Amino acid sequence: MALDMAEVMRSLGLDRFSVAGHDRGARVAHRLAVDHPERIANVAVLDIVPTEAAWARADDRFAQAYWPWSLLCQPEPLPERLLASAPGAVVDNSLSEWGSHQATFSPGVRDAYVSALADLIHIHAICEEYRAAATIDRRHDQADRQVGRRVACPLLALWSADGPVDSWYKAAGGPLALWQECADDVTGHAVGGGHFFPEVRPGETADRLMAFFSHSADSPTTVPSSSAG
C-alpha cells in the first residue's frame, strides 16, 4: 500500500511530499517514510504506536479492547462471514466504544460506513489488512530494527488523550518513547476527543498538522492517508 501511494504521487509529478495518516492510514504513512526516505519530507501518525510495538506489548487489555486485531487476522472465511452477518453492529461498536461521542457522526455518515462494510470485497480487504498487521507488517518492522533502518524525517505523533495509546504504554515511556525507538526526530502530544479526534476536533487537528508540515523548509505537498479501524 505504501508503494502504491508512492507510485501514484510520482505519476502526479510529485517526487517529494509530506503525509498524514490516521489508524491504518498511519501505518501506511510509517512504511512510506521508512521505505521511501528520499520522497517523504515529514510524516504525521494519528492514534497509533508502531505495529511491532503494539503486538509485542499485547496483553489482556489489548485482546479485549482491540478485538479486531485478534479476530480479523484469523484465516478466511470466518472473519469475513462474521462481519458480513452484522455490519451495522460492528460500525455502531466502533463509533460508540472507541472514546469518541457517537453524536459526532451524522446518521448519513453512519449509514455510509455500514454500506461500505456490507460489501464483501471491502470486508475481505479489511480482513487482509489485519492479517498483514499480524504477519508481514510485523516482520517488516522487525527487519527494520535489525538493520537499524529508521524514520529519518520529522515525525509528529498525535493520539487520543482518552484512549489506549495514551494509557497502555506508560511503563514504556508512552507513545513518544515507542516512536523514538524507530524514528530520529519525534514530537507529539495527546488530543482530546477519543479515537476519532480528527472528526471530533477537526479544526484543532488540522491546525496542528499544518503547523508541523509548514515547518519544513521546502513546504512539499501534503497528502492524507486516513483509515479508521
C-alpha positions as CSV (number, residue, x, y, z in Angstrom):
1,M,0.0,0.0,0.0
2,A,2.9,2.4,0.7
3,L,4.5,1.6,-2.6
4,D,1.1,2.2,-4.4
5,M,0.9,5.6,-2.8
6,A,4.5,6.5,-3.7
7,E,3.8,5.5,-7.3
8,V,0.6,7.4,-7.5
9,M,2.4,10.5,-6.3
10,R,5.2,10.1,-8.8
11,S,2.6,9.8,-11.6
12,L,1.2,13.1,-10.5
13,G,4.6,14.7,-10.8
14,L,5.2,14.9,-7.0
15,D,8.6,13.5,-6.1
16,R,8.6,14.8,-2.5
17,F,5.7,15.2,-0.2
18,S,4.5,15.0,3.4
19,V,2.0,12.5,4.6
20,A,-0.5,12.2,7.4
21,G,-2.4,9.1,8.4
22,H,-4.9,8.0,11.0
23,D,-5.1,4.4,12.3
24,R,-4.3,2.0,9.4
25,G,-3.5,5.0,7.2
26,A,-0.9,6.0,9.8
27,R,0.7,2.5,9.4
28,V,0.9,3.1,5.6
29,A,2.4,6.5,6.3
30,H,5.0,5.0,8.6
31,R,6.0,2.4,5.9
32,L,6.2,5.2,3.3
33,A,8.6,7.1,5.5
34,V,10.8,4.1,6.1
35,D,10.9,2.7,2.5
36,H,11.0,5.9,0.6
37,P,13.0,8.4,2.8
38,E,14.0,10.5,-0.2
39,R,10.3,11.1,-1.0
40,I,8.9,11.9,2.4
41,A,9.7,15.3,4.0
42,N,7.5,14.9,7.1
43,V,5.2,12.2,8.4
44,A,2.3,12.5,10.9
45,V,0.8,9.4,12.6
46,L,-2.5,9.7,14.4
47,D,-3.6,7.5,17.3
48,I,-1.2,4.6,16.8
49,V,2.1,3.1,18.1
50,P,4.3,1.2,15.7
51,T,2.8,-2.2,14.7
52,E,5.5,-4.3,16.2
53,A,5.4,-2.3,19.4
54,A,1.6,-2.9,19.6
55,W,1.9,-6.7,19.1
56,A,5.0,-7.1,21.3
57,R,3.1,-5.4,24.2
58,A,-0.3,-7.0,23.6
59,D,-2.0,-8.2,26.8
60,D,-5.5,-8.9,28.1
61,R,-6.5,-5.2,27.6
62,F,-5.3,-5.4,24.0
63,A,-7.2,-8.6,23.4
64,Q,-10.5,-7.2,24.8
65,A,-10.4,-3.6,23.5
66,Y,-8.6,-4.1,20.2
67,W,-10.6,-7.2,19.3
68,P,-10.4,-6.5,15.6
69,W,-6.7,-7.2,15.7
70,S,-7.1,-10.7,17.0
71,L,-10.4,-11.6,15.4
72,L,-9.9,-10.2,11.9
73,C,-6.4,-11.6,11.4
74,Q,-7.8,-15.2,11.6
75,P,-7.8,-17.2,8.3
76,E,-10.7,-16.7,5.9
77,P,-13.6,-17.1,5.7
78,L,-14.5,-16.9,9.4
79,P,-13.8,-13.2,10.0
80,E,-15.4,-12.2,6.6
81,R,-18.6,-14.2,7.5
82,L,-18.8,-12.6,10.9
83,L,-18.5,-9.1,9.6
84,A,-21.0,-9.7,6.8
85,S,-23.6,-11.0,9.2
86,A,-23.8,-7.8,11.2
87,P,-22.1,-4.8,9.6
88,G,-24.3,-2.3,11.5
89,A,-23.4,-3.8,14.9
90,V,-19.7,-3.6,14.0
91,V,-19.9,0.1,12.9
92,D,-22.0,1.1,16.0
93,N,-19.5,-0.6,18.3
94,S,-16.6,1.3,16.8
95,L,-18.4,4.7,16.7
96,S,-19.6,4.4,20.3
97,E,-17.0,2.4,22.1
98,W,-13.7,3.9,20.9
99,G,-13.8,7.0,23.0
100,S,-15.5,9.4,20.6
101,H,-19.1,10.6,21.1
102,Q,-21.4,8.8,18.7
103,A,-23.2,12.1,18.1
104,T,-20.1,13.2,16.2
105,F,-21.3,11.1,13.3
106,S,-24.5,12.0,11.5
107,P,-26.9,9.2,10.5
108,G,-25.8,9.6,6.9
109,V,-22.2,9.1,7.8
110,R,-23.0,6.1,9.9
111,D,-25.1,4.6,7.1
112,A,-22.3,5.2,4.6
113,Y,-19.9,3.2,6.9
114,V,-22.5,0.4,7.2
115,S,-23.0,0.3,3.4
116,A,-19.3,0.1,2.8
117,L,-18.9,-2.7,5.4
118,A,-21.7,-4.7,3.8
119,D,-19.7,-5.0,0.6
120,L,-18.0,-8.4,0.5
121,I,-15.0,-7.0,-1.4
122,H,-14.5,-4.3,1.3
123,I,-14.9,-6.9,4.0
124,H,-12.2,-9.1,2.6
125,A,-9.8,-6.2,2.1
126,I,-10.3,-5.1,5.7
127,C,-9.5,-8.6,7.0
128,E,-6.5,-8.8,4.7
129,E,-5.2,-5.6,6.3
130,Y,-5.4,-7.1,9.8
131,R,-3.8,-10.3,8.6
132,A,-1.0,-8.2,7.2
133,A,-0.6,-6.4,10.5
134,A,-0.2,-9.7,12.3
135,T,2.3,-11.1,9.8
136,I,4.2,-9.3,7.0
137,D,3.8,-5.8,8.6
138,R,5.3,-7.0,11.8
139,R,8.1,-8.8,10.0
140,H,8.9,-5.6,8.1
141,D,9.1,-3.7,11.4
142,Q,11.4,-6.4,12.9
143,A,13.7,-6.4,9.9
144,D,14.0,-2.6,10.0
145,R,15.1,-2.7,13.6
146,Q,17.6,-5.5,13.0
147,V,19.5,-3.4,10.4
148,G,18.9,0.0,12.0
149,R,16.5,1.3,9.4
150,R,14.6,4.2,10.9
151,V,12.3,7.1,10.0
152,A,14.8,9.9,9.2
153,C,12.3,12.7,8.5
154,P,10.5,14.6,11.3
155,L,7.6,12.6,12.7
156,L,4.6,14.0,14.5
157,A,2.6,11.6,16.7
158,L,-0.9,12.7,17.8
159,W,-3.1,10.4,19.9
160,S,-6.3,10.4,21.9
161,A,-5.9,11.6,25.4
162,D,-8.9,9.4,26.3
163,G,-7.7,6.2,24.6
164,P,-5.5,3.2,24.9
165,V,-2.5,4.7,23.2
166,D,-2.3,7.3,26.0
167,S,-2.7,4.9,28.9
168,W,-1.4,1.5,27.9
169,Y,2.2,2.3,27.2
170,K,3.2,4.5,30.2
171,A,5.6,1.8,31.5
172,A,7.4,2.0,28.2
173,G,7.6,5.8,28.4
174,G,4.4,6.5,26.4
175,P,3.8,6.6,22.7
176,L,6.6,9.2,22.1
177,A,9.1,6.8,23.6
178,L,7.9,4.0,21.4
179,W,8.2,6.2,18.3
180,Q,11.7,7.3,19.3
181,E,12.7,3.6,19.1
182,C,12.2,3.7,15.3
183,A,12.4,7.4,14.3
184,D,15.1,10.1,14.7
185,D,13.1,13.3,15.2
186,V,9.8,12.8,17.1
187,T,7.4,15.3,18.5
188,G,3.8,15.0,19.6
189,H,1.1,15.0,22.3
190,A,-2.3,13.9,23.2
191,V,-5.5,15.4,21.8
192,G,-9.0,15.2,23.3
193,G,-11.9,13.5,21.5
194,G,-11.3,9.8,21.5
195,H,-10.0,7.6,18.7
196,F,-11.9,9.7,16.1
197,F,-10.4,13.0,17.3
198,P,-9.9,14.3,13.7
199,E,-13.7,14.2,13.3
200,V,-14.4,15.4,16.9
201,R,-11.9,18.3,16.7
202,P,-11.2,18.8,13.0
203,G,-10.1,22.4,13.4
204,E,-7.5,21.7,16.1
205,T,-6.3,18.6,14.3
206,A,-5.8,20.5,11.0
207,D,-4.1,23.4,12.7
208,R,-1.6,21.1,14.5
209,L,-0.9,19.2,11.2
210,M,-0.4,22.3,9.2
211,A,1.9,23.9,11.8
212,F,4.0,20.8,11.7
213,F,4.1,20.4,7.9
214,S,4.7,24.1,7.3
215,H,7.8,23.9,9.4
216,S,9.5,22.1,6.5
217,A,11.8,24.3,4.6
218,D,10.8,23.1,1.2
219,S,7.0,23.0,2.0
220,P,6.2,19.9,0.0
221,T,2.7,18.8,-1.0
222,T,0.9,17.3,2.0
223,V,-1.2,14.1,1.4
224,P,-3.6,12.5,3.8
225,S,-3.6,8.7,4.2
226,S,-6.5,8.2,6.5
227,S,-8.2,5.0,7.6
228,A,-10.3,4.2,10.6
229,G,-10.3,0.9,12.3
